[in-house]
């Protein structure tokens, strides 16, 4: 009996120790109670055994009975845990569950690996797309840099969300979140708003022309407003504005040149008509008329060639002389030319060309091979111009007809506000012209500069064409 009790105590203690080490939370309490129950049974047996050796000691029997009663109470208490313990999985079930958990763990690890690979691939694609977008942005900026093209995006409230290459002094970042009236001049903002709201309402693109004032001068823009569609709805507008100031100024200049060309053509026709009328008045027959008229028309043509070569900005007196002397059909005389650089206005160049042609006509009348010398000189002193033509030798020559006399003695002197004297002798010819130098060249240069300045000033007042949306 003692060995059985001792073994029961050892078994109960070892079983309790094993369960404590296994750390199974839900089973810990009933297992502990069973261990105590076994120990109580063992203790009751030990007390009964000891009581046999002490027959007169009822205390031992009472203690044994008390321990047995406690064991009975524990047994009844353990009975309440039996349903829960019966639901505990068996060893095979635990092994199966562990296998399933391991399979699920492996599947989750595989899923995590797949997600990691997908994340890496996504990051690679995002990096490639970011690089492509950055390259496209740099190409876009390079293409628009220095072109005068302004690109802007606005939402449906017309607030700027992005602007590139804005006109000075604006900067793209300064316009973000702002309305047109906060960025542009009031009148321009109002006109722009009308066009852009129409685009938002209709979903159809619009065009415009606009004048943007800056400290460096006005800038003209031609632009197009496109609706930005998202899922079939207009979410804003994209505006592309192109600087066309140079084209407008060029168009303006062409109009001025066309008016000037028309004016000069009318003047030239009037000169030719007058030249023909006066040439015919002094000619005794058609042959003499045609000879004089052809010579003067050729001189006028040479003057116009010189003016065209100089873009109608004036021709030097020396160039006029060289062209007329070169047109001589006879051998050139002993010629001496002396004078400073003198730029003639277009009108003065034509009259001087005709006048020198008349004087050269005197040289054509000299006998072939006759010795003669021609001295041509001019000077400008204190704003006064003096022009001298001297021929010595070659006989009496041929005095100009009525047209030549009128041109040399009246038309040319009247243009420069002076006087002239023409004389012929038996073996010489002399012509002296005096007048104001500022009526020959400087005024023409100043007038041209004044016209250009006035043109630049009027260019900013240009109004849009009739087909403009403004």
C-alpha positions as CSV (number, residue, x, y, z in Angstrom):
1,X,0.0,0.0,0.0
2,X,2.8,2.4,0.8
3,X,4.6,1.7,-2.5
4,X,1.3,2.3,-4.4
5,X,0.7,5.5,-2.6
6,X,4.3,6.7,-3.2
7,X,4.0,5.8,-6.8
8,X,0.7,7.6,-7.1
9,X,2.2,10.7,-5.6
10,X,5.2,10.5,-7.9
11,X,3.0,9.9,-11.0
12,X,0.8,12.8,-10.1
13,X,3.7,15.2,-9.5
14,X,5.4,14.1,-12.8
15,X,2.2,14.5,-14.7
16,X,1.6,17.9,-13.3
17,X,5.2,18.9,-14.1
18,X,4.8,17.6,-17.7
19,X,1.6,19.6,-18.2
20,X,3.1,22.7,-16.7
21,X,6.0,22.4,-19.1
22,X,3.7,21.8,-22.1
23,X,2.0,25.2,-21.3
24,X,-1.4,24.3,-22.8
25,X,-3.4,27.1,-21.4
26,X,-7.0,25.8,-21.6
27,X,-6.0,22.4,-20.1
28,X,-3.8,23.7,-17.3
29,X,-6.5,24.0,-14.6
30,X,-8.2,20.6,-15.0
31,X,-4.8,18.9,-15.3
32,X,-3.6,20.6,-12.1
33,X,-6.8,19.5,-10.3
34,X,-6.3,15.9,-11.5
35,X,-2.8,15.9,-10.2
36,X,-4.0,17.1,-6.8
37,X,-6.7,14.5,-7.0
38,X,-4.2,11.7,-7.5
39,X,-2.0,13.1,-4.8
40,X,-5.0,13.3,-2.4
41,X,-5.9,9.6,-3.1
42,X,-2.3,8.7,-2.4
43,X,-2.3,10.7,0.8
44,X,-5.5,9.0,2.0
45,X,-4.0,5.6,1.4
46,X,-0.9,6.6,3.3
47,X,-2.9,7.8,6.3
48,X,-5.0,4.6,6.4
49,X,-1.8,2.6,6.3
50,X,-0.2,4.5,9.2
51,X,-3.4,4.3,11.3
52,X,-3.0,0.5,11.4
53,X,0.1,0.9,13.5
54,X,-1.5,3.4,15.8
55,X,-4.9,1.8,16.7
56,X,-5.8,4.3,19.3
57,X,-5.2,7.4,17.2
58,X,-8.5,8.4,15.6
59,X,-6.9,11.6,14.3
60,X,-5.2,9.8,11.6
61,X,-8.4,8.2,10.5
62,X,-10.1,11.5,10.6
63,X,-7.4,13.1,8.5
64,X,-7.6,10.2,6.0
65,X,-11.4,10.7,5.8
66,X,-10.9,14.4,5.3
67,X,-8.3,13.9,2.5
68,X,-10.6,11.3,0.9
69,X,-13.5,13.8,1.0
70,X,-11.3,16.5,-0.6
71,X,-10.4,14.0,-3.3
72,X,-14.1,13.3,-3.9
73,X,-14.8,17.0,-4.2
74,X,-12.0,17.3,-6.7
75,X,-13.4,14.4,-8.7
76,X,-16.8,16.1,-8.9
77,X,-15.1,19.4,-9.9
78,X,-13.1,17.7,-12.6
79,X,-16.3,16.2,-14.0
80,X,-17.3,19.7,-15.2
81,X,-14.2,19.9,-17.4
82,X,-14.9,16.6,-19.2
83,X,-17.1,18.2,-22.0
84,X,-14.4,20.7,-22.8
85,X,-11.6,18.1,-22.7
86,X,-13.6,15.9,-24.9
87,X,-13.6,18.6,-27.6
88,X,-9.8,18.9,-27.5
89,X,-8.2,17.6,-30.8
90,X,-6.5,14.3,-30.9
91,X,-2.8,13.9,-31.7
92,X,-3.5,13.0,-35.3
93,X,-5.8,16.0,-35.6
94,X,-3.1,18.3,-34.2
95,X,-0.6,16.8,-36.7
96,X,-3.0,17.4,-39.5
97,X,-3.7,21.0,-38.4
98,X,0.1,21.7,-38.1
99,X,0.6,20.4,-41.6
100,X,-2.2,22.7,-42.9
101,X,-0.8,25.6,-41.1
102,X,2.6,24.9,-42.5
103,X,1.1,24.7,-46.0
104,X,-0.8,28.0,-45.4
105,X,2.5,29.6,-44.2
106,X,4.3,28.4,-47.3
107,X,1.5,29.7,-49.5
108,X,1.6,33.1,-47.7
109,X,5.4,33.2,-48.1
110,X,5.0,32.5,-51.8
111,X,2.4,35.2,-52.1
112,X,4.7,37.6,-50.3
113,X,7.5,36.7,-52.7
114,X,5.2,37.2,-55.6
115,X,4.1,40.6,-54.2
116,X,7.7,41.5,-53.7
117,X,8.5,40.6,-57.3
118,X,5.4,42.5,-58.5
119,X,6.5,45.5,-56.4
120,X,10.0,45.5,-57.9
121,X,8.6,45.2,-61.4
122,X,6.1,48.0,-60.7
123,X,8.9,50.2,-59.3
124,X,11.0,49.5,-62.4
125,X,8.2,50.4,-64.7
126,X,7.4,53.6,-62.6
127,X,11.1,54.5,-62.9
128,X,11.1,53.9,-66.6
129,X,7.9,55.9,-67.0
130,X,9.2,58.7,-64.8
131,X,12.4,58.8,-67.0
132,X,10.3,58.8,-70.2
133,X,8.2,61.6,-68.8
134,X,11.2,63.6,-67.7
135,X,12.8,63.1,-71.2
136,X,9.5,64.2,-72.8
137,X,9.3,67.3,-70.5
138,X,12.9,68.3,-71.3
139,X,12.2,67.8,-75.0
140,X,9.0,69.9,-74.6
141,X,10.9,72.7,-72.8
142,X,13.8,72.6,-75.3
143,X,11.3,72.9,-78.2
144,X,9.5,75.9,-76.6
145,X,12.6,77.6,-75.2
146,X,13.0,81.0,-76.9
147,X,10.1,80.5,-79.2
148,X,7.7,82.9,-77.7
149,X,5.0,80.2,-77.3
150,X,3.1,80.3,-74.1
151,X,1.2,77.1,-72.9
152,X,-1.2,77.3,-70.0
153,X,-3.8,75.1,-68.3
154,X,-6.8,76.3,-66.4
155,X,-9.6,74.5,-64.6
156,X,-13.3,75.2,-65.1
157,X,-13.1,78.2,-62.8
158,X,-10.4,79.6,-65.0
159,X,-7.8,79.3,-62.3
160,X,-4.3,78.6,-63.6
161,X,-3.0,75.2,-62.7
162,X,0.1,75.3,-64.9
163,X,1.8,77.8,-67.2
164,X,5.0,77.4,-69.2
165,X,7.1,80.2,-70.9
166,X,4.9,83.1,-69.7
167,X,5.6,86.6,-71.0
168,X,7.8,88.9,-68.8
169,X,7.6,89.8,-66.1
170,X,5.4,86.8,-65.2
171,X,6.7,83.5,-63.9
172,X,4.9,80.2,-64.2
173,X,4.8,79.6,-60.4
174,X,3.4,83.1,-59.8
175,X,0.2,82.2,-61.8
176,X,-0.7,78.9,-60.1
177,X,-4.1,79.1,-58.4
178,X,-4.8,82.6,-59.6
179,X,-7.5,84.0,-61.9
180,X,-6.9,85.8,-65.2
181,X,-7.8,89.2,-63.8
182,X,-5.1,88.7,-61.1
183,X,-2.5,88.0,-63.7
184,X,-3.4,89.8,-67.0
185,X,-4.5,93.4,-67.7
186,X,-8.2,93.8,-67.0
187,X,-9.4,94.3,-70.6
188,X,-7.4,91.3,-71.8
189,X,-8.5,89.1,-69.0
190,X,-12.1,89.9,-69.7
191,X,-11.8,89.1,-73.4
192,X,-9.9,85.9,-72.7
193,X,-12.6,84.8,-70.1
194,X,-15.4,85.2,-72.7
195,X,-13.6,83.0,-75.2
196,X,-12.6,80.3,-72.6
197,X,-16.0,80.1,-71.0
198,X,-17.5,79.6,-74.4
199,X,-15.1,76.7,-75.0
200,X,-16.0,75.2,-71.6
201,X,-19.7,75.4,-72.3
202,X,-19.6,74.2,-75.9
203,X,-16.6,71.8,-75.8
204,X,-15.4,73.4,-79.1
205,X,-12.0,75.0,-79.6
206,X,-11.6,78.7,-80.0
207,X,-9.1,81.2,-81.4
208,X,-8.0,84.6,-80.3
209,X,-5.6,87.5,-80.9
210,X,-4.4,89.5,-78.0
211,X,-2.1,92.4,-77.2
212,X,0.0,92.0,-74.0
213,X,1.8,95.1,-72.8
214,X,5.2,94.8,-71.3
215,X,8.0,97.2,-70.2
216,X,9.9,96.4,-73.4
217,X,6.9,97.0,-75.6
218,X,3.7,95.4,-76.7
219,X,3.6,91.7,-77.6
220,X,1.0,90.4,-80.0
221,X,-0.2,86.8,-79.5
222,X,-2.3,84.5,-81.7
223,X,-3.7,81.5,-79.8
224,X,-6.0,78.6,-79.6
225,X,-8.0,77.4,-76.7
226,X,-8.7,73.6,-76.5
227,X,-11.1,71.9,-74.1
228,X,-9.6,69.2,-71.8
229,X,-12.0,66.2,-71.8
230,X,-12.0,63.7,-68.9
231,X,-14.6,60.8,-69.2
232,X,-16.6,62.9,-71.7
233,X,-16.7,66.0,-69.5
234,X,-14.8,69.3,-69.9
235,X,-12.5,69.6,-66.9
236,X,-10.6,72.7,-68.0
237,X,-9.0,74.4,-71.0
238,X,-5.5,74.3,-72.5
239,X,-4.3,77.6,-74.1
240,X,-1.4,77.8,-76.6
241,X,-0.4,81.4,-77.5
242,X,2.2,82.2,-80.1
243,X,4.1,85.5,-80.3
244,X,3.4,86.9,-83.7
245,X,4.7,90.4,-83.0
246,X,7.4,90.2,-85.7
247,X,4.9,89.0,-88.3
248,X,2.5,91.8,-87.5
249,X,5.2,94.4,-87.6
250,X,6.4,92.8,-90.9
251,X,2.8,93.0,-92.2
252,X,2.6,96.6,-91.1
253,X,5.9,97.4,-92.8
254,X,4.8,95.7,-96.0
255,X,1.6,97.9,-96.0
256,X,3.8,101.0,-95.5
257,X,6.1,99.9,-98.2
258,X,3.2,99.2,-100.6
259,X,1.8,102.6,-99.9
260,X,5.2,104.1,-100.4
261,X,5.7,102.1,-103.6
262,X,2.3,103.2,-104.9
263,X,3.2,106.8,-104.1
264,X,6.6,106.6,-105.7
265,X,5.2,104.8,-108.8
266,X,2.7,107.7,-109.2
267,X,5.5,110.2,-108.8
268,X,7.6,108.3,-111.3
269,X,4.8,108.2,-113.8
270,X,4.2,111.9,-113.3
271,X,8.0,112.5,-113.9
272,X,8.0,110.4,-117.0
273,X,4.9,112.1,-118.3
274,X,6.3,115.6,-117.7
275,X,9.6,114.5,-119.1
276,X,7.9,113.3,-122.3
277,X,5.8,116.4,-122.6
278,X,8.7,118.8,-122.2
279,X,11.0,116.7,-124.4
280,X,8.4,116.8,-127.2
281,X,7.9,120.5,-126.9
282,X,11.6,121.2,-127.7
283,X,12.0,118.6,-130.4
284,X,11.7,119.5,-134.1
285,X,11.0,115.9,-135.2
286,X,10.2,112.5,-133.8
287,X,13.8,111.2,-134.1
288,X,15.2,114.0,-131.9
289,X,12.4,113.5,-129.4
290,X,13.0,109.8,-129.1
291,X,16.8,110.4,-128.8
292,X,16.4,112.8,-126.0
293,X,13.6,111.0,-124.3
294,X,15.4,107.6,-124.4
295,X,18.5,109.2,-122.9
296,X,16.6,110.8,-120.0
297,X,14.5,107.7,-119.4
298,X,17.8,105.6,-119.2
299,X,19.2,108.1,-116.7
300,X,16.1,107.9,-114.6
301,X,16.3,104.1,-114.8
302,X,19.9,104.1,-113.6
303,X,19.0,106.3,-110.7
304,X,16.3,103.9,-109.7
305,X,18.7,101.0,-109.9
306,X,21.0,102.8,-107.5
307,X,18.1,103.6,-105.1
308,X,16.9,100.0,-105.2
309,X,20.5,98.8,-104.4
310,X,20.5,101.1,-101.4
311,X,17.0,100.1,-100.3
312,X,15.8,103.6,-101.1
313,X,17.8,105.1,-98.2
314,X,19.7,107.4,-100.5
315,X,22.5,107.3,-103.1
316,X,25.9,109.1,-103.0
317,X,26.5,111.8,-105.6
318,X,29.7,110.0,-106.6
319,X,27.7,106.9,-107.5
320,X,25.4,108.9,-109.7
321,X,28.3,110.5,-111.5
322,X,30.0,107.2,-112.1
323,X,26.9,105.6,-113.6
324,X,26.3,108.5,-116.0
325,X,29.9,108.8,-117.1
326,X,30.0,105.0,-117.7
327,X,26.9,105.3,-119.9
328,X,28.9,107.4,-122.4
329,X,29.0,105.8,-125.9
330,X,32.2,107.8,-126.7
331,X,35.6,107.4,-125.1
332,X,35.6,108.8,-121.6
333,X,37.2,112.3,-121.3
334,X,40.0,113.3,-119.0
335,X,37.8,113.3,-115.9
336,X,38.6,114.7,-112.5
337,X,36.1,114.3,-109.6
338,X,36.7,115.9,-106.2
339,X,34.2,116.1,-103.4
340,X,33.2,114.7,-100.0
341,X,30.8,111.8,-99.5
342,X,27.4,113.3,-100.1
343,X,24.3,111.1,-99.7
344,X,21.3,112.2,-101.8
345,X,17.7,111.6,-101.0
346,X,15.7,109.6,-103.5
347,X,14.1,112.7,-105.1
348,X,17.4,114.6,-105.2
349,X,19.1,111.5,-106.7
350,X,16.6,111.4,-109.6
351,X,17.0,115.1,-110.3
352,X,20.8,115.0,-110.1
353,X,20.9,112.0,-112.4
354,X,18.7,113.8,-115.0
355,X,20.8,117.0,-114.6
356,X,24.2,115.1,-115.0
357,X,22.7,113.3,-118.0
358,X,22.0,116.6,-119.6
359,X,25.6,117.7,-118.9
360,X,27.0,114.4,-120.2
361,X,25.0,115.0,-123.4
362,X,27.2,118.0,-124.0
363,X,30.2,115.6,-124.0
364,X,28.5,113.4,-126.6
365,X,28.4,116.3,-129.0
366,X,32.2,116.7,-129.0
367,X,34.1,115.5,-132.2
368,X,35.4,111.9,-132.0
369,X,38.9,112.0,-130.6
370,X,38.8,115.6,-129.5
371,X,40.9,116.4,-126.5
372,X,38.9,117.7,-123.5
373,X,39.0,117.7,-119.8
374,X,36.1,117.6,-117.3
375,X,36.4,118.8,-113.7
376,X,33.6,118.0,-111.3
377,X,33.7,119.1,-107.7
378,X,31.4,119.9,-104.9
379,X,31.7,121.0,-101.3
380,X,29.5,121.6,-98.2
381,X,30.4,124.7,-96.0
382,X,28.2,125.7,-93.1
383,X,25.2,123.8,-94.6
384,X,25.6,125.4,-98.0
385,X,26.1,123.1,-101.0
386,X,28.1,124.1,-104.2
387,X,28.3,121.9,-107.2
388,X,30.6,122.8,-110.2
389,X,30.9,121.2,-113.6
390,X,33.6,122.4,-115.9
391,X,34.4,121.2,-119.5
392,X,37.5,122.6,-121.3
393,X,38.1,121.6,-125.0
394,X,36.0,119.6,-127.4
395,X,34.5,122.5,-129.3
396,X,31.3,124.4,-128.5
397,X,29.4,121.2,-127.6
398,X,25.6,121.0,-127.6
399,X,23.7,123.3,-125.2
400,X,20.7,121.5,-123.6
401,X,17.2,121.8,-125.1
402,X,14.3,123.4,-123.4
403,X,13.8,120.4,-121.1
404,X,17.5,120.4,-120.1
405,X,17.5,124.2,-119.6
406,X,14.5,124.0,-117.4
407,X,15.8,121.2,-115.3
408,X,19.3,122.7,-114.8
409,X,18.2,126.3,-114.2
410,X,14.9,125.9,-112.4
411,X,13.8,122.5,-111.2
412,X,17.1,121.4,-109.5
413,X,17.8,124.8,-107.9
414,X,14.3,125.1,-106.6
415,X,14.5,121.7,-105.0
416,X,17.6,122.7,-102.9
417,X,16.5,126.3,-102.3
418,X,19.3,127.9,-104.4
419,X,20.3,129.1,-107.8
420,X,22.2,127.8,-110.8
421,X,24.1,129.2,-113.8
422,X,24.8,127.4,-117.1
423,X,27.1,128.9,-119.7
424,X,28.6,127.8,-123.0
425,X,31.6,129.2,-125.0
426,X,33.4,128.3,-128.1
427,X,35.5,125.6,-126.4
428,X,34.0,125.2,-122.9
429,X,30.9,124.6,-120.8
430,X,30.4,125.6,-117.1
431,X,27.6,124.8,-114.7
432,X,27.4,126.0,-111.1
433,X,24.7,125.0,-108.6
434,X,24.3,126.4,-105.1
435,X,21.8,125.6,-102.4
436,X,21.1,124.2,-99.0
437,X,22.7,120.8,-98.2
438,X,20.1,119.8,-95.7
439,X,17.5,119.8,-98.5
440,X,19.5,117.2,-100.4
441,X,20.5,114.5,-98.0
442,X,20.3,115.0,-94.2
443,X,16.6,115.8,-94.3
444,X,15.9,112.6,-96.2
445,X,17.9,110.6,-93.6
446,X,16.2,112.3,-90.7
447,X,12.8,111.8,-92.3
448,X,13.5,108.1,-92.8
449,X,14.5,107.7,-89.2
450,X,11.4,109.7,-88.1
451,X,9.2,107.5,-90.3
452,X,10.7,104.3,-88.8
453,X,10.2,105.7,-85.3
454,X,6.6,106.6,-86.0
455,X,6.0,103.2,-87.5
456,X,7.3,101.5,-84.3
457,X,5.0,103.7,-82.3
458,X,2.0,103.0,-84.4
459,X,2.6,99.3,-84.4
460,X,1.4,98.9,-80.8
461,X,-1.9,100.5,-81.8
462,X,-2.6,97.8,-84.4
463,X,-6.1,96.4,-84.1
464,X,-7.1,92.8,-84.7
465,X,-8.4,91.8,-88.1
466,X,-12.1,91.6,-88.7
467,X,-12.1,87.8,-88.4
468,X,-10.6,88.0,-84.9
469,X,-12.4,86.5,-81.9
470,X,-11.5,89.6,-80.0
